[in-house]
Structure formats: structure tokens, C-alpha cells
Amino acid sequence: MALVLVILAVVWAVLGVHALLLGRMPGGRLPRLVRQPRLWGAGALLMLASWNVRSPSLLVIGVGLVALGHVMKPAR
């Protein structure tokens, strides 16, 4: 079980860094679901950081940023 959690954390970190640095989501389905990839990536990395420091407030902020990355329309 611990190995599965570590693998999921690494995948989540790679997705977060990719979205934050490149401004786009990898794959076929994720780019259609996420409207603001940089915001989503920042939220994903905050969620991982909250897991490491055991901070529920960082987790809530990270979940909020991931949700905003899904619903906010891109600025034109």
C-alpha cells in the first residue's frame, strides 16, 4: 500500500510540475478538463507539500486551486 501511495505522489508531482512550468496538461483527456493548467499545477504541488508537512490548511488551499484550475475560463 505504501508503494502505491509513493507512486501516486510521484505521478501527481510530475503532472503538477508539467502543468505549472509548461502551461499545458499532458495526455488526451486532461487538456479538455483543465482550463487553467498553471493554477491546477500550483494546487497539485501544494497538496503534495501539505502531505509532507501535515498541514490541513495547505491541503484546503491546494484543493481549491485545483478546483479553480478546472472551472476558471482562460483570460483572453
N, C-alpha and C positions, 0 to 999 in steps of 0.2 A: 504494500500500500504506500509506503514511504517513497519507493522508487517512482510510482505513478505520479505522486504529487510533485516530485522534483522534475520529472519530465514535463508535466503540465506547466510548472512555473517557468521552465526554460523556454517552452514554446510561447507562453504568454509574454515573456520578456522580449523575445525575438520579434514578435508581432508588434509590441509596443514601440520598440526602438525603430523598427522599419517604418511604422506609421509616423512617428514623431520626426524622424530625420528626413525621410523622402517625401512625406506628404501624400502618400497613397497607400492603399491596402493591397496585400498580395492575394493571389487566387482569383477565382471566378465569382464567388458569391459575396465575399466580404466587401469588395468595392461597391456593390449595389446596395448593401445595407448601411454602410458608414458614410455619412455626408461630410463630416469634418475629421479626417484621419489624424491630423496633428493633435487635436483635442482628445480624441479617442486614445491615442498613443500615450499622451501625458497621464490620462486617467489610469490606463493599464499599468504603467510604471509606478504610479502612486499606490495602486492596490498591492503590487508586489512589495513595495517598501513598507507598507503598513503591516504586511505579514511578517517581515523581518524584525520590525521594531515593536510589534504587537500593539499597534495604535489604532483603536477603532475610529478615531476622528479622521485619520488619513484614509482609512478604508471607505468611509462615507463620502469623502471628497472625491476619491478615485472613482467610485461607482457613479457619482453624479457627473463627473467629466466624461466617463464612458457613455452614459445615457445622453448627455448633450451632444457628443460626437455622432450619435445615431440620429438625433432629431433636428439639430440646427441646420438650417439651409446655408449653403456656402455664400459668403459675401461676394458681391459682384463689383 
